[in-house]
Structures are given as structure tokens and as C-alpha cells.
Amino acid sequence: KSDTNKNDINLNLQNMYSEAMVELNKGNYEEAQNIFTEIKLKFPLTNESIQSQIMIGFIEYSNLNYDTAILQFDRVIKKYPSHKNIDYVYYMKAICYFEQISHEELDSYNNVQALENFNQIITRFPNSEYSKDAKLKIILVNENIAAKHMVIGRFYMKTNKHIAAMNRFKKVIKEHSESKFTPEALFRLVEIYFKIGMEEEAKKTAAVIAYNYPDSKWYKYSYDLVTEK
């Protein structure tokens, strides 16, 4: 008798989960979330229950409730660290931060969190299907952080805060050398060095641009600047 009971429960559980997925795919998020929540409460120790908790996070993410989604994904990571789909949970958490990076001049919190979480995927799950995308996203986030330093550096230049500006440009060159902003950052240093009378440094930096970025407009600008001086 207990076997029949077990089978009935199992069938009921499978049906509920399938029904929730159908509603989700139709875009009926509220109905789907209600069923997932019911599964979580009625069948707490099943794989479907864990999967339902992941899907509740996904629904919050789909509704752009990023903070709620992150909390939900964190709960799953804490409770079920070795679940077979835990790489997906880490990935979705990183995406929640990534999608909130909307402008390079905004606060860097989401940049930092996105980087940290994408890096965790690569470190913990190098063979995961999400690892490749995480690597691509890291390049984008780094580009974004470099852009932010450039905006601040240019602002400092305008207000004649030369040392503060130099620090930003040097950060781009040192920490984001792969970014598209590196040649400009080098050129800005050439400009500042001339402004503060460090002509040798200016020429050395111009030579670095000539060597590494001969086809860039920043090379032309720095060449003009050096010959003019």
C-alpha cells in the first residue's frame, strides 16, 4: 500500500511541477510562482522542491525584482551547495548584478558584485556550460569599470587635479590593459606630463603608444603633441 501511496504522491508532484513549467513558459508568472511555492511547502525534501525554489528566483529575476531574486538564489546556494544545477544558480545571481550595470558613471557596486560572481562560476565550475558566457561577461564588466575610471580621470583633468587624474588613467593601464580605453589613458598621461613639466615621462609614454598602438588616433594625437612641444 505504501508503494502505491508513494507512486501517487510522486505522480502528483510531477504533474504539479509540469503544470508550473507550462504556466511559466506561457508567461503566467504569478500562477507558476504559486505552484512552485506549493511544491516547496508540500514536498520539502524532493529535487522538485529545490528546483522550484530556483524557479521562484528566476521568476523574481524575470519581473526585474533583482534584490529579491538575489536573496532567493543566495538561500538556495546556502541550503543546497552541492545541488546538480547549482552552477545555474550562481550564474543567475551574477546576471542579476550584471543587468543592473546600466551606465559607467553609476556606482561601482554592481560592477564589483558581477565580477565576483562570474569569477566564482569560472573557479568553482570550470566545465559548466555557463563558464564560457561568464568569461565574456567579465570582459564587458572590466570594460565598464575602465570606462568609469576614464570619466572620472577626464573630470579631474578639467579641474586641474593632475595627480588624481593620473591615478585613474594609470589604473586603467595597469588593471584593464585589455580594454579599448588603454591607448586614450596613455595619451592623457602624455598630456598631463607635459602640463606639469615632466617632459621625459611624456616622451617615454608617447613612445609606448607608438610601439603598441601605431594605428590608433591616440598615437597621432600624442605624436602631434610631442612634435609641437
C-alpha positions in Angstrom: 0.0 0.0 0.0 2.8 2.4 0.9 4.3 1.9 -2.6 1.0 2.9 -4.2 0.9 5.9 -2.0 4.4 6.8 -2.9 3.6 6.5 -6.6 0.5 8.7 -6.2 2.5 11.3 -4.4 5.2 11.2 -7.0 2.8 11.4 -9.8 1.1 14.4 -8.1 4.4 16.1 -7.6 5.5 15.5 -11.3 2.1 16.8 -12.5 2.4 19.9 -10.3 5.9 20.7 -11.5 5.0 20.2 -15.2 2.0 22.4 -14.7 4.1 25.2 -13.1 6.6 25.0 -16.0 3.7 25.3 -18.5 2.4 28.4 -16.8 6.0 29.8 -16.6 6.6 29.3 -20.3 3.3 31.0 -21.1 4.5 34.0 -19.1 1.9 33.5 -16.3 4.5 34.2 -13.6 2.1 34.6 -10.7 0.3 31.2 -11.4 3.7 29.5 -11.8 5.1 31.0 -8.6 2.1 29.9 -6.6 2.5 26.3 -7.8 6.3 26.3 -7.2 5.6 27.7 -3.7 3.1 24.9 -3.0 5.6 22.3 -4.2 8.2 23.7 -1.8 5.8 23.5 1.1 4.2 20.1 0.4 7.2 18.2 -0.8 10.1 19.9 1.0 12.9 17.3 0.6 12.4 16.5 -3.1 14.5 17.5 -6.0 11.4 19.2 -7.5 11.2 21.3 -4.3 14.8 22.6 -4.8 14.2 23.1 -8.5 11.0 25.1 -7.6 13.0 27.3 -5.3 15.4 28.0 -8.1 12.5 28.8 -10.5 11.0 31.2 -7.9 14.3 33.1 -8.1 14.1 33.0 -11.9 10.6 34.5 -11.8 11.7 37.3 -9.5 14.5 38.0 -11.9 12.1 38.0 -14.9 10.0 40.5 -13.1 13.1 42.7 -12.6 13.0 42.2 -8.8 16.7 41.8 -8.8 17.2 42.1 -5.0 14.5 39.6 -4.2 15.9 37.2 -6.8 19.5 37.5 -5.4 18.2 36.8 -1.9 16.3 33.7 -3.3 19.4 32.4 -5.1 21.6 33.0 -2.0 19.1 30.9 0.0 19.4 28.0 -2.5 23.2 28.3 -2.5 23.4 28.2 1.3 20.9 25.3 1.7 21.9 23.1 -1.3 25.5 23.9 -2.1 26.0 20.6 -4.0 22.8 20.5 -6.0 23.4 19.4 -9.6 22.2 22.7 -11.0 23.9 25.0 -8.5 26.1 26.4 -11.3 23.0 27.8 -12.9 22.0 29.5 -9.6 25.5 31.2 -9.3 25.1 32.2 -12.9 21.7 33.7 -12.4 22.8 35.6 -9.3 25.7 37.1 -11.3 23.3 38.0 -14.2 21.1 39.9 -11.7 24.1 42.2 -10.8 25.2 42.4 -14.4 21.8 43.6 -15.7 21.8 46.4 -13.2 25.0 47.9 -14.6 23.4 50.4 -16.8 25.8 53.3 -17.0 29.6 53.6 -16.5 29.2 56.7 -14.3 27.0 54.9 -11.8 28.1 53.4 -8.5 30.6 50.6 -8.9 28.8 48.1 -6.5 27.1 46.1 -9.3 30.3 46.0 -11.3 32.2 44.6 -8.4 29.5 42.1 -7.5 29.0 40.9 -11.1 32.8 40.4 -11.4 33.0 38.5 -8.2 30.1 36.2 -9.0 31.1 35.5 -12.6 34.6 34.7 -11.3 33.1 32.2 -8.9 31.5 30.3 -11.7 34.8 30.0 -13.6 36.6 28.9 -10.4 34.0 26.5 -9.0 32.5 25.2 -12.2 35.2 25.4 -14.9 33.4 22.8 -17.1 29.9 24.3 -16.6 28.0 25.4 -19.7 27.8 28.8 -18.1 31.5 29.2 -17.7 32.1 30.4 -21.3 29.4 33.1 -21.0 30.8 34.2 -17.6 34.2 34.8 -19.2 32.6 37.0 -21.9 30.6 38.9 -19.3 33.8 39.6 -17.3 35.4 41.3 -20.3 32.3 43.5 -20.6 32.3 44.4 -16.9 36.0 45.2 -17.0 35.4 47.4 -20.0 32.7 49.1 -18.0 34.9 49.7 -14.9 37.7 51.1 -17.2 35.1 53.5 -18.7 34.2 54.7 -15.3 37.8 55.4 -14.4 38.2 57.3 -17.7 35.1 59.5 -17.0 36.5 60.4 -13.5 40.0 60.9 -14.8 38.8 63.3 -17.5 36.8 65.2 -14.9 39.9 65.6 -12.7 41.9 66.8 -15.7 39.3 69.5 -16.4 39.5 70.7 -12.8 43.4 70.6 -12.9 43.6 67.8 -10.3 46.5 66.3 -12.2 47.7 63.7 -9.7 44.1 62.4 -9.1 43.6 62.2 -12.9 46.9 60.4 -13.4 46.0 57.8 -10.7 42.8 57.0 -12.6 44.5 56.7 -16.0 47.3 54.5 -14.5 44.6 52.2 -13.0 43.1 51.7 -16.5 46.6 50.9 -17.9 47.5 48.6 -15.1 44.3 46.8 -14.2 42.4 46.9 -17.5 45.2 46.8 -20.1 43.0 44.7 -22.4 40.3 47.4 -22.6 39.8 49.7 -25.5 40.5 52.7 -23.3 44.2 51.9 -22.7 45.6 54.0 -25.6 43.5 57.0 -24.6 44.6 56.6 -20.9 48.2 56.6 -22.1 47.6 59.7 -24.2 46.0 61.5 -21.3 49.2 60.8 -19.3 51.3 62.4 -22.1 49.1 65.5 -21.8 49.4 65.7 -18.0 53.2 65.1 -18.0 53.6 68.0 -20.4 51.3 70.2 -18.3 53.3 69.6 -15.2 56.7 69.8 -16.9 57.7 66.1 -16.9 58.8 66.1 -20.5 60.9 62.9 -20.3 58.0 61.0 -18.9 55.7 62.4 -21.6 58.1 61.3 -24.4 58.5 57.8 -22.9 54.8 57.4 -22.6 54.3 58.6 -26.2 56.8 56.0 -27.3 54.7 53.3 -25.6 51.7 54.4 -27.6 53.8 54.5 -30.8 55.0 50.9 -30.2 51.7 49.3 -29.0 49.1 51.3 -30.8 50.6 52.7 -34.1 47.2 52.6 -35.9 45.3 54.4 -33.2 44.2 58.0 -33.3 45.7 58.4 -29.9 49.1 57.7 -31.4 48.5 60.6 -33.9 47.4 62.9 -31.1 50.5 62.1 -29.0 52.8 62.4 -32.0 51.4 65.9 -32.7 51.7 66.9 -29.1 55.3 65.7 -28.8 56.4 67.4 -32.1 54.6 70.6 -31.1 56.4 70.7 -27.8 
